[in-house]
Amino acid sequence: MFSVNLFPLSVLGGSFLLLAGQAYAAPLYIRALPTPISAATARTYLSELTVTDEVNSPAYERDQFHTWITISGNCDTRETILKRDGTNVVTDSACQSTSGSWSSSYDGATTTDPSTFDIDHLVPLKEAWVSGARSWTASEREAFANDVTRPQLLAVSASSNRSKGDRDPAEWVPTQASFVCTYVRAYVQVKHYYDLSVDSAEKTAISDYLADC
């Protein structure tokens, strides 16, 4: 169906310096969401997606998508994305972020406390389920839920993530208008890569947003 490569942390610029028993993150080559496809490519990809009603049978349950998994060393998916998306991130030997700063692309919120940020799936797990992932194997769903290669995971404020919930772009886009184009381009890229469907309202909304990109 598809193949997912979970890059080792070194590919994400995650080398470490050990000083006084603490692991310091080296400068990252990527400090945000991996650059998504262009608007023109997104429009092409959108036209190629299957348009059909969502199907929630069998019913979605979050534990059908295993999160978080080890990406490299002691770093799991959440820690890898926090490290990637933060500035001046310092981690301990267990890869827990002990200091740094983060800015939420969804609403512009900033923090120095990573516990106030969530790792969002741009294509929500339930949205993936009702768009085709219900027929995947458990390992395929795990790969999707922990994909650090595509523009699928992003550190954002917990409040914006909870506001979004499981909604697609017909129902929700970031309140920070400058990020909407990036968001929908990334969303289409992920849906296309994983051969997920869209419903008609979802496709119309995405098309309208892409027209302004």
C-alpha positions as CSV (number, residue, x, y, z in Angstrom):
1,M,0.0,0.0,0.0
2,F,2.7,2.4,1.0
3,S,6.1,2.5,2.7
4,V,7.1,4.7,5.5
5,N,10.7,5.4,6.5
6,L,11.1,6.7,10.0
7,F,14.4,8.6,9.7
8,P,16.9,8.3,12.5
9,L,17.2,11.5,14.6
10,S,20.5,12.3,13.0
11,V,18.7,12.9,9.7
12,L,16.6,15.5,11.5
13,G,19.6,17.3,12.8
14,G,19.4,15.6,16.1
15,S,23.0,15.0,17.0
16,F,23.9,15.4,20.7
17,L,26.7,16.7,22.9
18,L,27.0,15.1,26.3
19,L,28.1,17.7,28.9
20,A,28.0,17.0,32.6
21,G,25.7,14.1,32.1
22,Q,23.2,16.1,30.1
23,A,22.4,15.8,26.4
24,Y,22.3,19.0,24.5
25,A,20.7,19.1,21.1
26,A,22.9,20.3,18.3
27,P,21.4,22.9,15.9
28,L,18.6,21.4,13.9
29,Y,18.5,21.5,10.1
30,I,14.7,21.5,10.2
31,R,13.0,23.6,12.8
32,A,9.4,23.2,11.7
33,L,7.0,21.1,9.6
34,P,8.9,19.5,6.7
35,T,8.2,21.8,3.7
36,P,5.0,20.6,2.0
37,I,4.3,20.4,-1.7
38,S,3.5,23.5,-3.7
39,A,0.0,24.8,-4.1
40,A,0.0,23.7,-7.7
41,T,1.0,20.2,-6.8
42,A,-1.5,20.1,-4.0
43,R,-4.3,21.0,-6.5
44,T,-3.1,18.2,-8.7
45,Y,-3.0,15.7,-5.8
46,L,-6.4,16.8,-4.6
47,S,-7.9,16.1,-8.0
48,E,-6.5,12.6,-7.8
49,L,-8.0,11.7,-4.4
50,T,-11.1,9.5,-4.3
51,V,-14.2,11.4,-3.3
52,T,-16.5,9.4,-1.1
53,D,-18.5,9.6,2.1
54,E,-16.6,8.8,5.3
55,V,-17.2,5.4,6.8
56,N,-16.8,4.8,10.5
57,S,-17.5,1.0,10.6
58,P,-16.0,-0.6,12.5
59,A,-16.0,2.4,14.9
60,Y,-12.8,4.3,15.4
61,E,-10.8,3.9,18.6
62,R,-7.6,5.8,19.2
63,D,-5.7,2.8,20.4
64,Q,-6.0,1.4,16.9
65,F,-3.1,3.8,16.2
66,H,-0.1,3.1,18.3
67,T,1.7,6.2,19.5
68,W,4.4,7.1,20.4
69,I,7.3,4.8,19.2
70,T,11.0,5.0,19.6
71,I,12.6,6.9,16.7
72,S,16.2,7.0,17.7
73,G,18.1,6.1,20.9
74,N,15.9,7.2,23.8
75,C,13.8,9.6,21.7
76,D,10.2,8.7,20.9
77,T,8.1,10.4,18.3
78,R,6.8,13.2,20.6
79,E,10.3,14.0,21.8
80,T,11.7,14.0,18.3
81,I,9.1,16.5,17.1
82,L,9.5,18.7,20.1
83,K,13.2,18.8,19.4
84,R,12.7,19.5,15.7
85,D,10.1,22.3,16.2
86,G,11.7,24.0,19.2
87,T,14.4,26.6,19.5
88,N,17.5,26.1,21.8
89,V,16.1,22.9,23.0
90,V,18.0,21.1,25.8
91,T,17.3,17.5,26.6
92,D,18.4,15.2,29.4
93,S,19.8,11.7,28.9
94,A,16.3,10.3,28.6
95,C,15.6,12.7,25.7
96,Q,13.1,14.7,27.7
97,S,13.2,18.4,26.9
98,T,14.3,20.4,29.9
99,S,14.4,23.8,28.3
100,G,13.8,25.6,25.0
101,S,11.0,27.6,23.4
102,W,8.2,26.7,21.1
103,S,5.8,28.6,18.9
104,S,2.5,27.1,17.8
105,S,1.8,27.6,14.1
106,Y,-1.9,27.1,14.6
107,D,-2.5,30.1,16.9
108,G,0.8,31.9,17.5
109,A,1.0,30.8,21.1
110,T,4.5,30.5,22.6
111,T,5.8,28.6,25.5
112,T,9.0,27.5,27.3
113,D,7.1,24.6,28.9
114,P,6.8,21.7,26.4
115,S,4.2,20.0,28.6
116,T,1.7,22.7,27.4
117,F,2.2,21.7,23.7
118,D,0.7,18.7,21.9
119,I,2.0,16.8,18.9
120,D,-0.8,17.2,16.4
121,H,-1.5,14.8,13.5
122,L,-2.4,17.2,10.6
123,V,-4.6,14.5,9.2
124,P,-6.3,13.4,12.4
125,L,-6.2,9.8,13.3
126,K,-10.0,9.4,13.2
127,E,-10.1,11.3,9.9
128,A,-7.6,8.8,8.5
129,W,-9.7,5.9,9.9
130,V,-12.9,7.0,8.2
131,S,-11.0,7.8,5.0
132,G,-9.4,4.4,4.5
133,A,-7.1,3.5,7.4
134,R,-9.7,1.2,8.9
135,S,-8.6,-1.4,6.3
136,W,-4.9,-1.0,7.1
137,T,-2.8,-3.4,9.2
138,A,-1.8,-2.4,12.7
139,S,1.7,-1.8,11.6
140,E,0.6,0.5,8.8
141,R,-1.5,2.5,11.2
142,E,1.4,2.8,13.6
143,A,3.7,4.0,10.8
144,F,1.1,6.7,9.9
145,A,0.7,7.8,13.5
146,N,4.5,8.2,13.9
147,D,5.5,9.6,10.5
148,V,8.3,12.1,11.1
149,T,9.2,12.2,7.4
150,R,6.0,13.6,5.8
151,P,4.5,17.0,7.0
152,Q,2.1,15.1,9.3
153,L,3.3,15.9,12.8
154,L,3.6,19.3,14.4
155,A,4.2,20.7,17.9
156,V,1.3,23.1,18.6
157,S,-0.4,24.5,21.7
158,A,-2.6,22.0,23.5
159,S,-5.5,24.4,23.3
160,S,-5.4,24.7,19.5
161,N,-5.0,21.0,19.2
162,R,-8.0,20.3,21.4
163,S,-10.0,23.0,19.4
164,K,-9.2,21.1,16.2
165,G,-10.0,17.7,17.5
166,D,-10.7,15.2,14.7
167,R,-12.0,17.8,12.2
168,D,-11.0,18.1,8.6
169,P,-10.4,21.4,6.7
170,A,-14.1,21.8,5.9
171,E,-14.6,22.2,9.6
172,W,-11.4,23.6,11.0
173,V,-8.2,25.4,9.9
174,P,-5.6,27.2,12.0
175,T,-6.7,30.6,13.4
176,Q,-3.3,31.9,12.4
177,A,-4.2,32.9,8.8
178,S,-0.6,32.9,7.6
179,F,-0.3,29.2,8.2
180,V,-3.5,28.1,6.5
181,C,-1.9,27.6,3.1
182,T,0.9,25.6,4.5
183,Y,-1.6,23.5,6.5
184,V,-3.8,22.6,3.6
185,R,-0.9,21.8,1.3
186,A,0.5,19.5,3.9
187,Y,-2.9,17.9,4.6
188,V,-3.3,17.1,0.9
189,Q,0.2,15.7,0.6
190,V,-0.4,13.3,3.5
191,K,-3.8,12.2,2.2
192,H,-2.3,11.6,-1.2
193,Y,0.7,9.7,0.0
194,Y,-1.4,7.4,2.1
195,D,-4.1,7.1,-0.6
196,L,-6.8,8.3,1.8
197,S,-10.2,9.6,0.4
198,V,-11.9,12.9,0.9
199,D,-15.6,13.7,1.2
200,S,-17.1,16.3,-1.0
201,A,-17.3,19.1,1.6
202,E,-13.7,18.5,2.5
203,K,-12.5,18.6,-1.1
204,T,-14.5,21.8,-1.8
205,A,-13.0,23.5,1.3
206,I,-9.5,22.5,0.5
207,S,-9.9,23.6,-3.1
208,D,-11.1,27.0,-1.9
209,Y,-8.1,27.4,0.4
210,L,-5.7,26.4,-2.2
211,A,-7.1,29.0,-4.6
212,D,-5.8,31.6,-2.3
213,C,-2.3,30.1,-1.9
